[in-house]
């Protein structure tokens, strides 16, 4: 099967959508509504870095989209469309079809139409998923709004297996618009992502507890990454959304510093370029 045939097969898999123009031309056409701010994010999925082939083509495709959708959730957005660049070994037509089957299943559930992308040949599998989202103008959740006195919450237990299905917290992100003072998704570990939020907001944080997933450890919950839960702050006294967990508070202090039960916590989450 040649590239044109593969693209046509993917176009049929994707089906119809609300884009002005989708797969098949040099560019897709998307027409935003008045009063919207657009959100753009991209996430790479690289074989032997983010996954192995043993995970299966469909789960790899689903995770590739879910990782970018988690960023949209962290900004309180609604996904509008995605673009997918995929490189895979030759003679992998069946694998590519299953990959897009997994990705498009999640795309349909989250109303994220596939607008196009690119296909290439590579010895290792590589994927980059770009998602465009939207929020009402001026209402996006950001990392830089936390203030001393705010309380810290997470949307679920941490330290879960990277092989599990990712559930982008899109509904929670939308709910937090106009309520949360800051938000970030936990992709690289609580210790590192909270450090980033505190740096952006020029504040420090004190943790009282860390909700650890069954079968995991405190170290993995702090530093393991791949949780894709939302970490957010609310003004003191504001009722938290059902199912979320309070874990600490924002305080004055050295920007980025985190303490866990009074002890300074070193941000050791996942970093592609950290020295080993």
Rosetta blueprint (number, residue, H / E / L):
1 X L
2 X L
3 X H
4 X H
5 X H
6 X H
7 X H
8 X H
9 X H
10 X H
11 X H
12 X H
13 X H
14 X H
15 X L
16 X L
17 X L
18 X L
19 X L
20 X L
21 X E
22 X L
23 X L
24 X L
25 X L
26 X L
27 X L
28 X L
29 X E
30 X L
31 X L
32 X L
33 X L
34 X L
35 X L
36 X E
37 X E
38 X E
39 X E
40 X E
41 X E
42 X E
43 X E
44 X E
45 X E
46 X E
47 X E
48 X L
49 X L
50 X L
51 X E
52 X L
53 X H
54 X H
55 X H
56 X L
57 X H
58 X H
59 X H
60 X H
61 X H
62 X H
63 X H
64 X H
65 X H
66 X H
67 X H
68 X H
69 X H
70 X H
71 X H
72 X H
73 X H
74 X H
75 X L
76 X L
77 X L
78 X E
79 X E
80 X E
81 X E
82 X E
83 X E
84 X E
85 X E
86 X E
87 X E
88 X E
89 X L
90 X L
91 X L
92 X L
93 X H
94 X H
95 X H
96 X H
97 X H
98 X H
99 X H
100 X H
101 X H
102 X H
103 X H
104 X H
105 X H
106 X H
107 X H
108 X H
109 X H
110 X L
111 X L
112 X L
113 X E
114 X E
115 X E
116 X E
117 X E
118 X E
119 X E
120 X E
121 X E
122 X L
123 X L
124 X L
125 X L
126 X E
127 X E
128 X E
129 X E
130 X E
131 X E
132 X E
133 X E
134 X E
135 X E
136 X E
137 X L
138 X L
139 X L
140 X L
141 X L
142 X L
143 X L
144 X L
145 X L
146 X L
147 X L
148 X L
149 X L
150 X L
151 X E
152 X E
153 X E
154 X E
155 X L
156 X L
157 X L
158 X E
159 X L
160 X L
161 X L
162 X L
163 X L
164 X L
165 X L
166 X L
167 X L
168 X L
169 X L
170 X H
171 X H
172 X H
173 X H
174 X H
175 X H
176 X H
177 X L
178 X L
179 X L
180 X E
181 X E
182 X E
183 X E
184 X E
185 X E
186 X L
187 X L
188 X L
189 X L
190 X H
191 X H
192 X H
193 X H
194 X H
195 X H
196 X H
197 X H
198 X H
199 X H
200 X H
201 X H
202 X L
203 X L
204 X E
205 X E
206 X E
207 X E
208 X L
209 X L
210 X L
211 X L
212 X E
213 X L
214 X L
215 X L
216 X L
217 X L
218 X H
219 X H
220 X H
221 X H
222 X H
223 X H
224 X L
225 X L
226 X L
227 X L
228 X L
229 X L
230 X E
231 X E
232 X E
233 X E
234 X E
235 X L
236 X L
237 X L
238 X L
239 X L
240 X L
241 X L
242 X L
243 X L
244 X L
245 X E
246 X E
247 X E
248 X E
249 X E
250 X E
251 X E
252 X L
253 X L
254 X L
255 X L
256 X L
257 X L
258 X E
259 X E
260 X E
261 X L
262 X L
263 X E
264 X E
265 X E
266 X L
267 X L
268 X L
269 X L
270 X L
271 X L
272 X L
273 X L
274 X L
275 X L
276 X L
